[in-house]
Amino acid sequence: MLKNKKDGSADRLVPIHEVALRFGVSADTVRRWSGVGRLHEVRLVPGGRRYFRESEVVSIMRGPAVRKGAAHE
């Protein structure tokens, strides 16, 4: 968990494979999106596994820019 909201509530950290499943894309696509700034990754230790804030993932899924299966956008 990561506290980053103004109200002090915790924002769940989602592993890369779960983000990929939610969007219907590969983990490599999620890595590319992170590399170009479409998603912001969190690493708990330098060089460690990539996690993403659930609130950001949900927000992007609700928006028009990324659709399930849209791997090349």
Biotite code that builds the C-alpha atoms (Angstrom):
import biotite.structure as struc

atoms = struc.array([
    struc.Atom([0.000, 0.000, 0.000], chain_id="A", res_id=1, res_name="MET", atom_name="CA", element="C"),
    struc.Atom([1.075, 3.529, -0.642], chain_id="A", res_id=2, res_name="LEU", atom_name="CA", element="C"),
    struc.Atom([-0.321, 6.628, 1.017], chain_id="A", res_id=3, res_name="LYS", atom_name="CA", element="C"),
    struc.Atom([-0.414, 9.377, -1.537], chain_id="A", res_id=4, res_name="ASN", atom_name="CA", element="C"),
    struc.Atom([-3.916, 10.810, -1.472], chain_id="A", res_id=5, res_name="LYS", atom_name="CA", element="C"),
    struc.Atom([-4.802, 14.046, 0.253], chain_id="A", res_id=6, res_name="LYS", atom_name="CA", element="C"),
    struc.Atom([-7.264, 12.268, 2.525], chain_id="A", res_id=7, res_name="ASP", atom_name="CA", element="C"),
    struc.Atom([-4.542, 9.863, 3.709], chain_id="A", res_id=8, res_name="GLY", atom_name="CA", element="C"),
    struc.Atom([-6.222, 6.778, 2.294], chain_id="A", res_id=9, res_name="SER", atom_name="CA", element="C"),
    struc.Atom([-4.034, 4.059, 0.839], chain_id="A", res_id=10, res_name="ALA", atom_name="CA", element="C"),
    struc.Atom([-3.743, 3.500, -2.895], chain_id="A", res_id=11, res_name="ASP", atom_name="CA", element="C"),
    struc.Atom([-3.248, -0.157, -3.780], chain_id="A", res_id=12, res_name="ARG", atom_name="CA", element="C"),
    struc.Atom([-0.151, -1.007, -5.810], chain_id="A", res_id=13, res_name="LEU", atom_name="CA", element="C"),
    struc.Atom([-0.936, -3.293, -8.739], chain_id="A", res_id=14, res_name="VAL", atom_name="CA", element="C"),
    struc.Atom([1.751, -5.596, -10.214], chain_id="A", res_id=15, res_name="PRO", atom_name="CA", element="C"),
    struc.Atom([2.544, -5.323, -13.918], chain_id="A", res_id=16, res_name="ILE", atom_name="CA", element="C"),
    struc.Atom([0.921, -8.651, -14.839], chain_id="A", res_id=17, res_name="HIS", atom_name="CA", element="C"),
    struc.Atom([-2.384, -7.548, -13.298], chain_id="A", res_id=18, res_name="GLU", atom_name="CA", element="C"),
    struc.Atom([-2.282, -4.235, -15.180], chain_id="A", res_id=19, res_name="VAL", atom_name="CA", element="C"),
    struc.Atom([-1.640, -6.154, -18.413], chain_id="A", res_id=20, res_name="ALA", atom_name="CA", element="C"),
    struc.Atom([-4.622, -8.445, -17.746], chain_id="A", res_id=21, res_name="LEU", atom_name="CA", element="C"),
    struc.Atom([-6.911, -5.508, -17.025], chain_id="A", res_id=22, res_name="ARG", atom_name="CA", element="C"),
    struc.Atom([-6.033, -3.827, -20.326], chain_id="A", res_id=23, res_name="PHE", atom_name="CA", element="C"),
    struc.Atom([-5.855, -7.063, -22.334], chain_id="A", res_id=24, res_name="GLY", atom_name="CA", element="C"),
    struc.Atom([-2.254, -6.432, -23.399], chain_id="A", res_id=25, res_name="VAL", atom_name="CA", element="C"),
    struc.Atom([1.146, -7.958, -22.684], chain_id="A", res_id=26, res_name="SER", atom_name="CA", element="C"),
    struc.Atom([3.436, -6.966, -19.821], chain_id="A", res_id=27, res_name="ALA", atom_name="CA", element="C"),
    struc.Atom([5.865, -5.659, -22.466], chain_id="A", res_id=28, res_name="ASP", atom_name="CA", element="C"),
    struc.Atom([3.178, -3.225, -23.643], chain_id="A", res_id=29, res_name="THR", atom_name="CA", element="C"),
    struc.Atom([2.678, -1.991, -20.076], chain_id="A", res_id=30, res_name="VAL", atom_name="CA", element="C"),
    struc.Atom([6.470, -1.513, -19.813], chain_id="A", res_id=31, res_name="ARG", atom_name="CA", element="C"),
    struc.Atom([6.431, 0.540, -23.039], chain_id="A", res_id=32, res_name="ARG", atom_name="CA", element="C"),
    struc.Atom([3.535, 2.656, -21.756], chain_id="A", res_id=33, res_name="TRP", atom_name="CA", element="C"),
    struc.Atom([5.508, 3.270, -18.574], chain_id="A", res_id=34, res_name="SER", atom_name="CA", element="C"),
    struc.Atom([8.605, 4.168, -20.587], chain_id="A", res_id=35, res_name="GLY", atom_name="CA", element="C"),
    struc.Atom([6.762, 6.881, -22.525], chain_id="A", res_id=36, res_name="VAL", atom_name="CA", element="C"),
    struc.Atom([4.945, 8.193, -19.444], chain_id="A", res_id=37, res_name="GLY", atom_name="CA", element="C"),
    struc.Atom([1.466, 6.851, -20.156], chain_id="A", res_id=38, res_name="ARG", atom_name="CA", element="C"),
    struc.Atom([1.547, 5.028, -16.799], chain_id="A", res_id=39, res_name="LEU", atom_name="CA", element="C"),
    struc.Atom([3.781, 5.913, -13.849], chain_id="A", res_id=40, res_name="HIS", atom_name="CA", element="C"),
    struc.Atom([5.545, 2.995, -12.227], chain_id="A", res_id=41, res_name="GLU", atom_name="CA", element="C"),
    struc.Atom([6.482, 2.587, -8.595], chain_id="A", res_id=42, res_name="VAL", atom_name="CA", element="C"),
    struc.Atom([9.449, 0.486, -7.561], chain_id="A", res_id=43, res_name="ARG", atom_name="CA", element="C"),
    struc.Atom([9.708, -0.396, -3.901], chain_id="A", res_id=44, res_name="LEU", atom_name="CA", element="C"),
    struc.Atom([13.467, -0.983, -4.247], chain_id="A", res_id=45, res_name="VAL", atom_name="CA", element="C"),
    struc.Atom([15.791, 0.299, -6.982], chain_id="A", res_id=46, res_name="PRO", atom_name="CA", element="C"),
    struc.Atom([15.724, -2.104, -9.914], chain_id="A", res_id=47, res_name="GLY", atom_name="CA", element="C"),
    struc.Atom([12.868, -4.030, -8.309], chain_id="A", res_id=48, res_name="GLY", atom_name="CA", element="C"),
    struc.Atom([9.519, -5.108, -9.675], chain_id="A", res_id=49, res_name="ARG", atom_name="CA", element="C"),
    struc.Atom([7.230, -2.548, -11.252], chain_id="A", res_id=50, res_name="ARG", atom_name="CA", element="C"),
    struc.Atom([3.959, -1.643, -9.603], chain_id="A", res_id=51, res_name="TYR", atom_name="CA", element="C"),
    struc.Atom([1.308, 0.845, -10.631], chain_id="A", res_id=52, res_name="PHE", atom_name="CA", element="C"),
    struc.Atom([-1.152, 2.841, -8.549], chain_id="A", res_id=53, res_name="ARG", atom_name="CA", element="C"),
    struc.Atom([-4.598, 1.330, -8.848], chain_id="A", res_id=54, res_name="GLU", atom_name="CA", element="C"),
    struc.Atom([-6.215, 4.768, -8.916], chain_id="A", res_id=55, res_name="SER", atom_name="CA", element="C"),
    struc.Atom([-4.184, 5.687, -12.012], chain_id="A", res_id=56, res_name="GLU", atom_name="CA", element="C"),
    struc.Atom([-4.961, 2.384, -13.748], chain_id="A", res_id=57, res_name="VAL", atom_name="CA", element="C"),
    struc.Atom([-8.697, 2.788, -13.072], chain_id="A", res_id=58, res_name="VAL", atom_name="CA", element="C"),
    struc.Atom([-8.625, 6.411, -14.222], chain_id="A", res_id=59, res_name="SER", atom_name="CA", element="C"),
    struc.Atom([-6.966, 5.494, -17.512], chain_id="A", res_id=60, res_name="ILE", atom_name="CA", element="C"),
    struc.Atom([-9.338, 2.580, -18.061], chain_id="A", res_id=61, res_name="MET", atom_name="CA", element="C"),
    struc.Atom([-12.293, 4.960, -17.707], chain_id="A", res_id=62, res_name="ARG", atom_name="CA", element="C"),
    struc.Atom([-10.811, 7.469, -20.152], chain_id="A", res_id=63, res_name="GLY", atom_name="CA", element="C"),
    struc.Atom([-11.031, 7.314, -23.955], chain_id="A", res_id=64, res_name="PRO", atom_name="CA", element="C"),
    struc.Atom([-7.265, 7.103, -24.644], chain_id="A", res_id=65, res_name="ALA", atom_name="CA", element="C"),
    struc.Atom([-6.708, 3.410, -23.841], chain_id="A", res_id=66, res_name="VAL", atom_name="CA", element="C"),
    struc.Atom([-9.108, 0.632, -24.704], chain_id="A", res_id=67, res_name="ARG", atom_name="CA", element="C"),
    struc.Atom([-8.844, -3.033, -23.881], chain_id="A", res_id=68, res_name="LYS", atom_name="CA", element="C"),
    struc.Atom([-6.728, -4.695, -26.564], chain_id="A", res_id=69, res_name="GLY", atom_name="CA", element="C"),
    struc.Atom([-5.346, -1.381, -27.877], chain_id="A", res_id=70, res_name="ALA", atom_name="CA", element="C"),
    struc.Atom([-1.713, -2.458, -27.652], chain_id="A", res_id=71, res_name="ALA", atom_name="CA", element="C"),
    struc.Atom([-0.353, -0.134, -30.317], chain_id="A", res_id=72, res_name="HIS", atom_name="CA", element="C"),
    struc.Atom([-1.777, 3.198, -29.268], chain_id="A", res_id=73, res_name="GLU", atom_name="CA", element="C"),
])
